[in-house]
Amino acid sequence: LRNANDQLDQIQKSLEAYLETKRASFPRFYFLSDDELLSIMSQTRNPEAVQEHLGKCFDAISKVTFTEDKKKDIVDMNDMIKEKVHFVSPVQTMGSPVERWLGQIEMRMVESLQALTKAAVEAYPEDGIVRKDWLFGPFPAQAALAVDQIMWTKCAEDALNLVEKGNQEAMRANINFTNKQLEHSVELVRLDLTKLQRVLMGALIVLDVHGISVLEQIDAAKCRSVNDFDWSKQLRYYWAMEEVLMSDGTRASDTCIVKQTIANIRYSFEYLGNTPRLVVTPLTDKCYMTLTGAIHLNYGGAPAGPAGTGKTETTKDLGKALAVPVIVFNCSDGLDYKIMGRFFSGLAQAGAWACFDEFNRIQVEVLSVIAQQMLTVTHAIRARKETFEFVGREIPLNPRFGVFITMNPGYAGRAELPDNLKSLFRPVAMMVPDYCLIAEIILYSEGFGSATALARKMVNLYSLSSEQLSKQDHYDFGMRAVKSVLVMAGQLKRKYPALVEDVTLIRALRDSNVPKFLSFDLPLFFGIISDLYPEVDVPYVDYGSLQKEIENQLRLSKLQVVPSFVGKIIQLLETQLVRHGVMVSLGSCNVRICTRSQDNFLGACPQSSTPIRSPNPAPRTICSLFFASSGIS
């Protein structure tokens, strides 16, 4: 038995050494577990079998397209909503190790996006306002958004140069031009668009609305030159034809670069897919400025603040703005220095960013070792080394490496960071986000014309509700609740375009909030709505056949048809349409009957193909329910 154990240990060590060589060949393998990597290695003769693991290596690539001949070359990549981006040249898979052709996919991804972005710059329409054909043309959403930002920067700097020469109305004319652009974009959102086009327009409007607010601030601050701080503190995009020195010491030309204050950062052309963008507020701008300054000085960034203030999302969105791969890692007290060492090794070689969420949950002893590991990488970057020694191995260094940590100071179970670790990060406080501005911009992106007035009333409604309604654990008036209402309002706007915008928003507010309120809070809530929206009559939805089928299922279950109970089942169904997970509480008997009745109804629907399972969580451990880090895998 001892001999067998010794042999097993030897096999385990040899396997780990083999996997380490594969990870060194393609650094993104460091972000996969041993089981996933073994699954990839076992399918080297069948490249198509690697498809299911692509999302772990490339965040936005859902699948790639293989040629139908025996060569099995890869010709394009696709994201989750089926946006297709063709490669400038095919990737050959037959006869190559899997880590080699995955590395070639990474190279083709960057080359193709850079070529498409350059083509989008050259094809940009002359008038700059009517851009429908250009936006919905052959360019991926990422390229269109990057070029939109490049052109916004160019127009703003042209206006500032004219102001410097004495034309005081140049910036106001540029603001009017950008407003016309936005009006045209909002008109496009109201059309019957495909999902790809709608997501692109939503992201474009979010960026353009922020662009207008920046221009108005610059005009109000009497900014007179491109060298003024009010302009240089903005995140600015350029297509650099001549060679430019980057913050990491490298040089770049004929590519997109991003500038903010003293930082010059290369746009990395990591494929982002066609995805929404975060609403940029003054708080977000300050966080961006701190983080880009940290990158320039080879520090990490440390946003800190209460839950729900956008620390992680802001870091991820800055990664999107610079097209850098961002790995989000949820920290726990079970992490040890070996796991973190391997993770840092992958980050340094792949040139990726890591966002360690709730970093101060890690034990103090481990944090001290992490400080030494990060200091080793930071010193190597500052010394402009191409390779360096890390945890006993000589590894190559990609200077794009970045580490960001988010913290909730003062929360239970949180450790104080050691001083040697604090000195490696630039802190930034993230407090209460601007709900009104965020709501306004999201409403614009959903196609609402009177977004400013609607957003102001909506924020007042949530403020009054949080003050006047009873205090319950499940009541939520934070940013996540606001976002779900805005998404529902956008769905209603597209479904009923002729409906008055006030009525559309009130319906969304009512349908998303009423299910969670207790009966004695409902009159207060409806009273607040009637005060904010006097003389607006909101009709209730006629559910017709849906309601009849629910009543039929109740009778089949030998239950009475009570109108309020039928209403609760409909509310549960509506809530599931806008929420990933739903908790049904208060009265265990009613909960079981309500959910069982809905399950019976969904099972009877021919359109519903979703399997329904009812596991009992009581006998399960926390680890089996929510997963945990395993030392073996």
Salt bridges, closest charged atoms under 4 A:
GLU20 OE2 - ARG393 NH1 3.11
ASP34 OD1 - ARG23 NH2 2.79
ASP34 OD1 - ARG342 NH1 3.53
GLU36 OE2 - LYS56 NZ 2.17
GLU48 OE2 - LYS72 NZ 2.54
ASP76 OD2 - HIS86 ND1 3.53
GLU99 OE2 - LYS22 NZ 2.93
GLU106 OE2 - ARG28 NH2 3.12
ASP148 OD1 - ARG131 NH1 2.70
ASP158 OD2 - LYS154 NZ 3.25
ASP208 OD2 - ARG131 NH2 3.24
ASP219 OD2 - ARG172 NH2 3.15
GLU243 OE1 - ARG251 NE 3.96
ASP254 OD2 - LYS118 NZ 3.01
GLU270 OE1 - ARG28 NH2 2.78
ASP285 OD2 - HIS210 NE2 2.98
GLU313 OE2 - LYS316 NZ 3.44
ASP317 OD1 - ARG277 NE 3.11
GLU358 OE1 - ARG414 NH2 2.46
GLU416 OE2 - LYS422 NZ 2.76
GLU446 OE1 - ARG494 NH1 2.72
GLU501 OE2 - LYS493 NZ 3.21
ASP511 OD1 - ARG510 NE 3.32
